[in-house]
Amino acid sequence: MSRDRPSARTQLARPAAPATRSSPAPAVVRTAALLGELAAADGPLGLSDLARRLGVAKSSLSNICAALEDAALIRRVDAGYTLGHRLVELAGAYLRKVDLVSEFHAAARSLPAAAEETVLLGLLDGSDVLYLARHDGSQPIRLASDVGRRMPAVCTALGKAMLSTLTDDEVTTRLDRLDRFPVLTPKGAQNAEQLLDDLRRTRARGYAVDDEENTEGVCCLSVALPGGAWPPHAVSVTLLKARTSERLRERLVADLHRLANSLPHRLDRP
């Protein structure tokens, strides 16, 4: 069976643009915002479109784009710009130097049951899940998003596991920054009140469940890294709904707890 590409629901979400007010280096802030817009776009963006989205004069933005193009951080495609290959090299270098990621891969390979499945590592960034690493098991269908992608935390087991480590007030504060409450399928939480109820159940049982809330026919289980890791991190297993059974779920949850407890925990919450 061929491996599926990620669902359209795994499209990269646009991170919030940083504010330039009182910044000692506004050009750097604009550069970061520009890269965020290109990362979130479905295709190349022209200079006029970028200037409008960022609220920056075309003349100023043109100089930034020229410098980024020279550095291979962006590249010109037809009349627009998209991300450049240098970012792949930088991302790869970052991941190679992150002990958490390398230890995740080593530990995931040794799990009794979950090693055969798709296992993910992510962190909570605002109201999004940012995927840091993925272990591909022996299952023939790929069910998980790519490393570096984002998803609304409320629609994923990873996200709900990490949100459950926060207080209800902290969760509500993050949700208040959203334009609208994310809903991807009818089975997911439809509002903040339903999400908070779900998070209370998650805390009580010790793991989060995504039962076709992200993608129909797909389920996910997740456990947050213990010890107050900051930002919150979690690990998850993704599998087809048709393959789930109570016995398999018990084995996968046990593996996730084993994996989460084996990874280094950062205790630097501000």
N, C-alpha and C positions, 0 to 999 in steps of 0.2 A: 504494500500500500504506500502511496506517495505521501510525503510529509506536507502538511498544510502550511500555507503562509499565515501570518497573524491576521486576526480579524480586523476589520476597519476600526473596531472599538479600541484597538491598541495604538491608534495614532497618537503621536507625541502631543501632549497638552502643552500649551504655551505657558511658561513660567511667568510670574508677575514681573513686569519691567521694573528695574530698580529706579528709585527716585534720584534725580540729579541735584536736588536742593542741598546746598551746603557741602557738596562733594568737593574734595580738593583736586579731583581729576575727572571733570565731567566728560572728557573725550573717552576715557576708559569705561565709564558708566554707559555711555551711548554705544560703545563697541559691544559691551556685554548684552545690551538690549537688542542690538542689531543681530547678533548671533542667535539670540533666543527667538527672534522673529523668523529667521531663516530655518532654524531647527523645527519650528512648529508649522511651517508652510508646507503645502502639498507639492509645490513646485517652485521654480525660480521666482524671485520678486524683483521688480524693477526699482530704479532709484526713486522715482516719484512715489511709488507705493510704499516703499520703506520710509521715506521722509514723512509721509502722511501718518503712517502707523506710529512712528516714534515722535512725531511733533518736532522734527528737526529740519533746519534749512537744508535744501538739496546741496548747496555749495559746501557746507560743513560735512555732510554725509558723504559726498563724493570723495573728499580727501581721506576719510576713514576707510571707505571701500577700496580705494587705490592702495592704501597701505596694507590692508588685510589681504588683498589679492596678491600683492608682492610676496607676502609671507605664506601664501598657500592656505590661509585660514578660510578664505572664501574663493570661489571661482565664478567666472562669468559664463553664463549659458544663454545663448541668443541675446536678448536685450535685458536680461536680469542676472541676479546673483543667487548662488546656492552655497552650501557649506563646502569647504575644501578638504583635501586629503590629509593635510597636516593635523587636522583635528582628530582623525582616527589614530594617528601616531601618538598624539598627546594623551588621548583617552587610554590607549593601550599601555603607555608608560605609567600612567596613574594607577591603573588596575594592577599592574605587575608589582607595584610598590605597596599595595594595600594588603597587609597581612590577613585581614579579615576575609578578603576574597580568595586568596590562595588557600587558607585553611578551610574555607567553605568547600572548595572543590575537592580537597583531599578527604574531608569528612563525609561529604555526600556520596562519594564512591564506595564507602565502606558500610553504608546503611543496609541492614538486612532486607527490608522491603522497599524503601523509598528509592534506593539506588536504581531500580528498574523504571522509575517514573521521572517526570519532569520536576525538578526541584529548583526553587528560586530563592534568591536573597535580595532584599530590598530595604530601603530606608524611607522614612516619612519626611517629606519636604513640603511644609505648609499643609495643604490639603491633598497632596498628590503622593502616590507611591513612585519612587525612582528605583528602577531595576538595576542592581549592581552586578549580579552574576546569575548564571543559569547552568544547571547540570542536566544534560539530556540523557535519559535512561534508554532502555532497550525498546520502549514502546514505539511503534512505527509512525504515529501521528504526533506532530509537534503542536502543543497546546498553549504555549506560553509566549509572552512578548519578548522582544529583543532587549539585550542589555543597553542601558541608556535611555530607554523609553519611559514615559510617564503614563499613569492612569489615575483617575479619581480614586482616592483612598476608600471612599464609602462604597465602592462597587467591587472591591476585591477582598479576598480573605487576608492577604498580606496587609492591606490598608487597615482593615478592621482590627486585626491583631495588634497593630501598632497604636491605633487610636484608643484601644481598650486600656493601654498603659497610661493614658491621660485622664484627668478628671473630666466630668461632664462639662464643667465650665470652660475648660481648655478646648475641648472638642467644639463646643458651641462658638467660641471665639474664632476658631479656624473656619467654621462653616459660614459665619457672618461675613467673611471676606469674599465669598463667592457671589457671582451674579445670580446663580440659580443652583438649586440642589441637583447634583448629577444623578440621573436615572438611566440605566442602559437596557434593562429588561423589566417586565412587569413583576418579576420575582424579587427584585431588589427593594431596599427601603425607599419609600416614596417621599419622605420628609425627615427632618432632623429628629422628631420625636420617635419615629420608628427606628432610626439608626441608634439612638441612645438606648432604646430597649434591647436592640441586638447586641450592643456593646456590653450591657449588663449581663446578658446570657453568656457572652464570650468570656468575661472575667470569671463567671461562676464555673464554667466547664474547663477553662484553661486553654482553649484554642478557638480560633475563628473559623467560620464556615462560609463559603460562597457556593450556594446551591443554585446554579444557573443564573446568578445575579449579574454576571459580566457577559457571559456568552451562553446561549441556550445549548443544552446538551453537555456542558462542561462544569465540573465541580472542582473546588479547591479547599484545602485545609491549611491553616497557618498557625504558627506559634511565635510569639514575640521573644526576642532575646531577653533573658532575665537580668536583674541587677540594676535596673534604671539606666540602661544604655541610652546615650543621647548623641545625636538624634535617635529616636526609636528605630530599631532594626527588627526584622522578622524573617523567618524562613517559611516556605510553603511547598506543598505538593499539589500538582494539577493533574486531573485525570478525567476520562470520559464518564459521564453520569451512568452510562450503561454498565460500567465495570465496577461501580461501587458496591460494597457489601459491608455489613457491620464488622465482620472480622477483618477485612482489609482496612477499613477506617481505623480500627483500634491499633493495628500494626503501624499504619502510617503516622498516626498521632504520636505513638511512642517513639518512632524514629525522629519526628520533628522535635520533640522535647530533647531527645539525645543530641541531635544536631545543634539546637539552640544553646544547650548547656556546654557544648564543646568549643564554641566560638569565643574569641576574646571579646570582652565587654568594655565599652568606653563609659566611664563614669564621670563625665565632665559636663553634666547639665549645668547651665548658668543659674 
